[in-house]
Amino acid sequence: MLIKLIYMKFILNYLLHRFNYNLVKKEDFSKKKEKIFKELVNSENPIIIDIGAHKGETVIEMKEIFPKSEIHSFEPDPETFKFLK
């Protein structure tokens, strides 16, 4: 099983590199995303508006990056909105 996973990862990496893409670990991507947001937002306590908030994934992520932020979320779907409450 382990050999299959290693082989699959090798094939996936090969195909991604062939088309100029790279596999990035989730932790690395999160750090890069945090750095980009902090460079774009020039405040430690921004007001963030999340339109189409779904289940609050972005709210959680923004609170991790900007713990002092004020976030307003809007979700038009009543069924999905239940998760935000």
C-alpha positions as CSV (number, residue, x, y, z in Angstrom):
1,M,0.0,0.0,0.0
2,L,2.8,2.4,0.9
3,I,4.5,1.7,-2.4
4,K,1.3,2.6,-4.3
5,L,1.0,5.9,-2.4
6,I,4.6,6.8,-3.1
7,Y,4.2,5.9,-6.8
8,M,0.9,7.9,-7.0
9,K,2.7,10.9,-5.4
10,F,5.5,10.6,-7.9
11,I,3.1,10.4,-10.9
12,L,1.1,13.4,-9.6
13,N,4.3,15.5,-9.0
14,Y,5.5,14.6,-12.5
15,L,2.2,15.6,-14.1
16,L,2.0,18.9,-12.1
17,H,5.6,19.8,-12.9
18,R,5.0,19.1,-16.6
19,F,2.2,21.7,-16.6
20,N,4.2,24.2,-14.4
21,Y,2.4,23.5,-11.2
22,N,3.8,22.5,-7.8
23,L,2.4,20.5,-4.9
24,V,2.5,22.6,-1.8
25,K,1.9,21.3,1.7
26,K,-1.1,22.8,3.4
27,E,1.0,24.3,6.2
28,D,3.2,26.1,3.8
29,F,0.2,27.4,1.8
30,S,-1.4,28.7,5.0
31,K,1.7,30.6,6.0
32,K,2.0,32.1,2.5
33,K,-1.7,33.1,2.5
34,E,-1.3,34.7,5.9
35,K,1.7,36.7,4.8
36,I,-0.2,37.9,1.7
37,F,-3.2,39.0,3.7
38,K,-1.1,40.8,6.2
39,E,0.7,42.6,3.4
40,L,-2.6,43.6,1.7
41,V,-4.4,44.6,4.9
42,N,-2.7,47.5,6.6
43,S,-4.4,47.0,10.0
44,E,-4.3,44.6,13.0
45,N,-8.1,45.0,13.5
46,P,-9.7,45.3,10.1
47,I,-13.4,45.2,9.4
48,I,-14.0,42.1,7.2
49,I,-17.2,41.5,5.2
50,D,-17.8,37.9,4.1
51,I,-20.6,37.7,1.5
52,G,-21.6,34.1,0.8
53,A,-20.2,32.9,4.1
54,H,-21.3,29.3,3.6
55,K,-20.4,27.5,6.8
56,G,-17.9,30.1,8.2
57,E,-14.7,28.6,6.9
58,T,-13.3,32.0,5.8
59,V,-14.4,33.6,9.1
60,I,-12.4,31.0,11.1
61,E,-9.4,31.6,8.8
62,M,-9.6,35.4,9.0
63,K,-9.9,35.2,12.8
64,E,-6.7,33.2,13.0
65,I,-4.9,35.7,10.9
66,F,-6.5,38.8,12.4
67,P,-7.7,37.9,15.9
68,K,-8.8,41.5,16.6
69,S,-10.9,41.9,13.4
70,E,-14.6,42.6,13.2
71,I,-16.2,40.2,10.8
72,H,-19.7,40.6,9.3
73,S,-20.9,37.4,7.5
74,F,-23.8,37.1,5.1
75,E,-25.3,33.8,3.9
76,P,-28.5,33.9,1.8
77,D,-29.2,30.2,1.9
78,P,-31.3,29.5,5.0
79,E,-30.1,25.9,5.3
80,T,-26.5,26.8,5.2
81,F,-27.1,29.8,7.4
82,K,-28.0,27.5,10.3
83,F,-24.3,26.5,10.5
84,L,-23.2,30.1,11.1
85,K,-25.4,30.7,14.2
